[in-house]
Amino acid sequence: MLKYNLQKMFKLRGITNPTIYLQRNGFKDYTSYKIAYNEFKYLPAETMEKICLLLNCTPNDLMEWVPDSTQAQNENAALRKLITTQTNINLTQVLHDVPVEKMNEFVQKVEELKKNIS
């Protein structure tokens, strides 16, 4: 089953209160709540685009595929790329665990990674 997993992206971006974050970025109260708690049935493409721009991600980053027992046997399914393999990363905790004297080195490594992405 193909489904949205926006909570993963919110956590990766260090957003602890997605509802308020979305409201501050132009979403209405009701819409931001529905998006933040995956309580929507339909996500229009323009809304997905706005979320992707806010979180600097792609629609694939917002979705995951959980195959049922018959689908799991298809090892060549392109949707397998959307199976969540990443553990929950708590960015705030990662930063908290970096010793202060290593913070400059940490930031430099992140900047190097960002340069290598393009």
C-alpha atoms as a printed R data frame, in Angstrom:
    type eleno elety resid chain resno      x       y      z
1   ATOM     1    CA   MET     A     1  0.000   0.000  0.000
2   ATOM     2    CA   LEU     A     2  1.273   3.421 -0.954
3   ATOM     3    CA   LYS     A     3  0.863   5.997  1.812
4   ATOM     4    CA   TYR     A     4  2.114   9.353  3.008
5   ATOM     5    CA   ASN     A     5  4.629   9.625  5.826
6   ATOM     6    CA   LEU     A     6  5.053  13.348  6.412
7   ATOM     7    CA   GLN     A     7  5.979  12.833 10.062
8   ATOM     8    CA   LYS     A     8  9.279  11.336  8.931
9   ATOM     9    CA   MET     A     9 10.177  14.516  7.031
10  ATOM    10    CA   PHE     A    10  9.063  16.776  9.871
11  ATOM    11    CA   LYS     A    11 11.334  14.864 12.255
12  ATOM    12    CA   LEU     A    12 14.241  14.927  9.816
13  ATOM    13    CA   ARG     A    13 13.890  18.695  9.512
14  ATOM    14    CA   GLY     A    14 13.752  19.139 13.306
15  ATOM    15    CA   ILE     A    15 10.157  20.385 13.239
16  ATOM    16    CA   THR     A    16  8.688  19.489 16.605
17  ATOM    17    CA   ASN     A    17  5.275  21.077 16.060
18  ATOM    18    CA   PRO     A    18  4.278  20.556 12.432
19  ATOM    19    CA   THR     A    19  0.835  22.138 12.862
20  ATOM    20    CA   ILE     A    20  2.265  25.477 13.959
21  ATOM    21    CA   TYR     A    21  5.040  25.241 11.373
22  ATOM    22    CA   LEU     A    22  2.508  24.777  8.585
23  ATOM    23    CA   GLN     A    23  0.278  27.565  9.908
24  ATOM    24    CA   ARG     A    24  3.221  29.970  9.995
25  ATOM    25    CA   ASN     A    25  3.894  29.055  6.383
26  ATOM    26    CA   GLY     A    26  0.449  29.873  5.056
27  ATOM    27    CA   PHE     A    27 -1.657  26.788  5.718
28  ATOM    28    CA   LYS     A    28 -5.069  27.196  7.346
29  ATOM    29    CA   ASP     A    29 -5.533  25.786 10.855
30  ATOM    30    CA   TYR     A    30 -7.726  22.874  9.779
31  ATOM    31    CA   THR     A    31 -5.499  21.962  6.832
32  ATOM    32    CA   SER     A    32 -2.287  22.144  8.850
33  ATOM    33    CA   TYR     A    33 -3.737  19.844 11.511
34  ATOM    34    CA   LYS     A    34 -4.893  17.311  8.911
35  ATOM    35    CA   ILE     A    35 -1.494  17.327  7.199
36  ATOM    36    CA   ALA     A    36  0.511  17.189 10.434
37  ATOM    37    CA   TYR     A    37 -1.387  14.144 11.689
38  ATOM    38    CA   ASN     A    38 -1.890  12.315  8.359
39  ATOM    39    CA   GLU     A    39 -5.652  12.664  8.668
40  ATOM    40    CA   PHE     A    40 -6.312  13.624  5.070
41  ATOM    41    CA   LYS     A    41 -7.768  11.450  2.339
42  ATOM    42    CA   TYR     A    42 -6.480  13.472 -0.581
43  ATOM    43    CA   LEU     A    43 -3.460  15.725 -0.981
44  ATOM    44    CA   PRO     A    44 -3.718  18.021 -4.018
45  ATOM    45    CA   ALA     A    45 -0.580  18.333 -6.142
46  ATOM    46    CA   GLU     A    46 -0.314  22.065 -5.388
47  ATOM    47    CA   THR     A    47 -0.374  21.326 -1.646
48  ATOM    48    CA   MET     A    48  2.247  18.615 -2.031
49  ATOM    49    CA   GLU     A    49  4.392  21.018 -4.024
50  ATOM    50    CA   LYS     A    50  4.128  23.655 -1.293
51  ATOM    51    CA   ILE     A    51  5.084  21.112  1.377
52  ATOM    52    CA   CYS     A    52  8.027  19.906 -0.733
53  ATOM    53    CA   LEU     A    53  9.262  23.478 -1.148
54  ATOM    54    CA   LEU     A    54  8.958  24.117  2.597
55  ATOM    55    CA   LEU     A    55 10.759  20.914  3.575
56  ATOM    56    CA   ASN     A    56 13.225  20.931  0.645
57  ATOM    57    CA   CYS     A    57 12.235  17.441 -0.445
58  ATOM    58    CA   THR     A    58 10.538  15.542 -3.272
59  ATOM    59    CA   PRO     A    59  7.123  13.839 -3.275
60  ATOM    60    CA   ASN     A    60  8.981  10.516 -3.001
61  ATOM    61    CA   ASP     A    61 10.392  11.704  0.325
62  ATOM    62    CA   LEU     A    62  6.837  12.191  1.599
63  ATOM    63    CA   MET     A    63  5.608   8.756  0.603
64  ATOM    64    CA   GLU     A    64  6.362   5.184  1.532
65  ATOM    65    CA   TRP     A    65  5.312   1.828  0.204
66  ATOM    66    CA   VAL     A    66  4.303  -1.006  2.502
67  ATOM    67    CA   PRO     A    67  3.824  -4.077  0.308
68  ATOM    68    CA   ASP     A    68  1.194  -6.638  1.234
69  ATOM    69    CA   SER     A    69  2.131 -10.309  1.290
70  ATOM    70    CA   THR     A    70  1.579 -10.810 -2.449
71  ATOM    71    CA   GLN     A    71  3.448  -7.650 -3.446
72  ATOM    72    CA   ALA     A    72  6.407  -8.381 -1.163
73  ATOM    73    CA   GLN     A    73  7.450 -11.234 -3.458
74  ATOM    74    CA   ASN     A    74  8.112  -8.897 -6.394
75  ATOM    75    CA   GLU     A    75 11.785  -8.044 -5.879
76  ATOM    76    CA   ASN     A    76 11.911  -5.935 -9.062
77  ATOM    77    CA   ALA     A    77  9.028  -3.590 -8.226
78  ATOM    78    CA   ALA     A    78 10.111   0.022 -8.731
79  ATOM    79    CA   LEU     A    79  8.023   0.960 -5.689
80  ATOM    80    CA   ARG     A    80 10.560  -0.864 -3.504
81  ATOM    81    CA   LYS     A    81 12.532   2.394 -3.547
82  ATOM    82    CA   LEU     A    82  9.779   3.838 -1.376
83  ATOM    83    CA   ILE     A    83 10.025   1.198  1.341
84  ATOM    84    CA   THR     A    84 11.112   3.003  4.468
85  ATOM    85    CA   THR     A    85 14.447   1.658  5.608
86  ATOM    86    CA   GLN     A    86 15.629   4.695  7.509
87  ATOM    87    CA   THR     A    87 15.295   4.627 11.240
88  ATOM    88    CA   ASN     A    88 13.682   7.536 12.986
89  ATOM    89    CA   ILE     A    89 16.322  10.223 13.206
90  ATOM    90    CA   ASN     A    90 15.857  12.808 15.892
91  ATOM    91    CA   LEU     A    91 17.865  15.731 14.566
92  ATOM    92    CA   THR     A    92 17.601  17.608 17.841
93  ATOM    93    CA   GLN     A    93 19.071  14.627 19.686
94  ATOM    94    CA   VAL     A    94 21.849  14.242 17.110
95  ATOM    95    CA   LEU     A    95 22.832  17.881 17.584
96  ATOM    96    CA   HIS     A    96 22.538  17.558 21.347
97  ATOM    97    CA   ASP     A    97 24.955  14.624 21.320
98  ATOM    98    CA   VAL     A    98 27.670  16.506 19.414
99  ATOM    99    CA   PRO     A    99 30.187  17.911 21.899
100 ATOM   100    CA   VAL     A   100 30.490  21.694 21.788
101 ATOM   101    CA   GLU     A   101 34.165  21.510 20.862
102 ATOM   102    CA   LYS     A   102 33.241  19.366 17.828
103 ATOM   103    CA   MET     A   103 30.368  21.592 16.632
104 ATOM   104    CA   ASN     A   104 32.482  23.541 14.087
105 ATOM   105    CA   GLU     A   105 33.785  20.280 12.643
106 ATOM   106    CA   PHE     A   106 30.233  18.919 12.524
107 ATOM   107    CA   VAL     A   107 28.986  21.985 10.619
108 ATOM   108    CA   GLN     A   108 31.916  21.745  8.184
109 ATOM   109    CA   LYS     A   109 31.079  18.092  7.457
110 ATOM   110    CA   VAL     A   110 27.438  19.008  6.833
111 ATOM   111    CA   GLU     A   111 28.511  21.789  4.470
112 ATOM   112    CA   GLU     A   112 30.762  19.338  2.586
113 ATOM   113    CA   LEU     A   113 27.839  16.925  2.227
114 ATOM   114    CA   LYS     A   114 25.605  19.712  0.942
115 ATOM   115    CA   LYS     A   115 28.199  20.637 -1.721
116 ATOM   116    CA   ASN     A   116 28.457  17.003 -2.848
117 ATOM   117    CA   ILE     A   117 24.702  16.673 -3.289
118 ATOM   118    CA   SER     A   118 24.470  18.755 -6.444
